[in-house]
Structure formats: C-alpha cells, structure tokens
Amino acid sequence: MRRYLLALIALLVPWVAAPLASAWAAPSAPEPLGIDLEGYPYPYPVAFLPLEQDHHPVRMAYMDVAPTGTANGRAVLLLHGRNFPASYWSGVIAALASAGFRVIAPDQIGFGKSSKPLGPWSFDRAAEQTAALLDALRLPQVDVLAHSMGGMLAVRFARTYPARVRRLVLEAPLGLEDYRFHVPPVPESRLLQGELSLTAAEYRHYLKTAYGTTLSDAALDPFVTLRERITSSGDFPRWAEAFVATYTAIWGQPTVHELPLVTAPTLFLVGTRDRTAPGRPYAPPAARDAMGHVADLAAALAPTMPDARVQRFDTGHLVHLEAPDAFDRALLDFLTQP
C-alpha cells in the first residue's frame, strides 16, 4: 500500500506543480488586449456616441472633462494622432481644465476605444462625425488642438465648418506637404503585411527615429506595450486593416493645399527635430531626405495663411509630451488672447 501511495503522489505532483510554476513565472508577453481597448484605463471617464457608418452602427468614444478652475465658458476639442489613443492628452487636459476650459477628447472612428469598421477611411467623414459629436454635446463653437494626423483632420474640419472653430492649434501636424509628390502608391496588401509583421522592437525604433523624439525608452514603453498587447488580440488583423486604411487617407487626401484657406487664427507648435514623413520608406532614396522637415514647412506655410504663426521647440514629434510645461504655456497664451 505504501508503495502504491508513493507512486500515486509521484504521478500527481507534475499536474499540481505545473500550474503553480506557471503562476509564479514571469509572463513571457503582455496580456492580450481587445482592439477597442476594453478595460484599458483612460485618465477620465469615457462615454460613447452612437453613429452609423456605411449602414453599420459604430460608436465614437470620447472624454468630456469639465473645468476644474473658474469656468470661462469655452471648450477645446483635442484631435489625436495616428499612433496614439486620446488618453495621451492627459496632461494637456489637466492644464486646460485648470485654466477654465471644458475639454472634449474623442477617439476618432478606427482608433482607441472607438469602433474599428473596415473599408476606406476619410477625413471628410471624420470631420462630419466630429461635428456630430459637438452637436450632441451642444457645442456650436470650439477651439481646436490637433496633433500629427489630427492636424490634417483639423484642417478639413476648419474648412468644412469654419464658424465652429474659434482658434486652431496644430501640434507637429502631418500634411504640410503632399506626400504623393514623393511616394508612389503602395498596395494595401504590402502595407498590411508590414503592420502584421511589425515587432515591438521595430515599433519602438520607429517611434524613436521617425519622430525624432527626445523621450526616453521608459516614456515610450506604454505606447509600445499597448500596441504589443493589441497584436495578441484575436482581432488584430482587423485592427491592422483599419489602421492601414488611415495611411491611405494620409497619402491620398492631402490638406496642405487648403491651409491658405483656413480663416481661424492658427498657431503651429513644432519640434525642430521632427522629421515625420508618412511613406518615407516607400519613396525613392533620392526623395527621402527632402521629406518631413516639419518646422521648416510650417514656417513656409504660415505666411500664406490669413492669420498664422509658428513657435518652435527643441523636440521631436511629440511636443506636448517632450516639453509639457513650455507647450502648455504656449497653448494657453494663444487660446486666451483677445
């Protein structure tokens, strides 16, 4: 009997020990995350606006933050960049709310906590959806702060709804050049394969080099980890397809030619190290160095606009994260001018 019990224990030990060892071992990869960032914390409560796109229901996620300082009766709309959810506005939201502004920070359809429908992505449609959000919140006019790809959306929004934009701030905007002049059309299948195969290390390298950022690896970790968690989702191919559609919009729907027609007072906040140029890897080698001189492009375009100025920072593409105090001062000085 004793020999039988010893044999039984020997048989059961691996089955008991294996789960315990697995629980104690350090995880080999971040926990998967749904492509709508379910459970991913945002700095403020998130609400959803139901919309319809191509006869399908979609939801636009947004934060609506009340002033924490003496209310001034004005609201600021924040338009995020392509590689970031609206949560990265946390510090800017706090600064604006403290100064008395109501702050609206949506995730555009296809990004962050918003729906990820398939099919073409359009700046015109995004502008219409953004206007629908402001209508639902009963905001006839707002100041607009837009970063990166959000800058292209802001230009289209300001052109389509000029009466709704009081002042416009473009932080490191894309679209200050027509990328079609440098980059040939790229098949979506090639773009999709690039997104599906991109590793965490390659994504980190992209953020550091393409953006010219001065942020440390530790500061970039949350963005790298977020994308890595999404890649582990069963719906990652759908996310990648929706993401690729936004590159096609950036390349094929230029807004640079509309900047001289923007009537709202405009402030460019740009980093002297920013060389962001979507599609550069697909451009002929001789054309690549001519692309993405963001600060110089802004300086050349501002005089062509009715009322625009440029302020430079010793940063890369993520100005509000790389120089937050100086950025907030410049933003508030501009917004509070008579």
Secondary structure as UniProt FT lines:
FT   HELIX           2..24
FT   TURN            35..36
FT   TURN            38..39
FT   STRAND          47..53
FT   TURN            54..55
FT   STRAND          56..65
FT   STRAND          75..79
FT   TURN            82..83
FT   HELIX           86..89
FT   HELIX           90..98
FT   TURN            99..100
FT   STRAND          102..106
FT   TURN            109..110
FT   TURN            112..113
FT   HELIX           123..136
FT   TURN            137..138
FT   STRAND          142..147
FT   HELIX           149..160
FT   HELIX           162..164
FT   STRAND          165..171
FT   HELIX           179..181
FT   HELIX           188..197
FT   HELIX           200..210
FT   HELIX           217..231
FT   TURN            234..235
FT   HELIX           236..252
FT   HELIX           256..261
FT   STRAND          266..271
FT   TURN            272..273
FT   TURN            278..279
FT   HELIX           280..282
FT   HELIX           285..288
FT   TURN            289..290
FT   HELIX           294..301
FT   HELIX           302..304
FT   STRAND          308..313
FT   HELIX           319..322
FT   HELIX           324..335
//
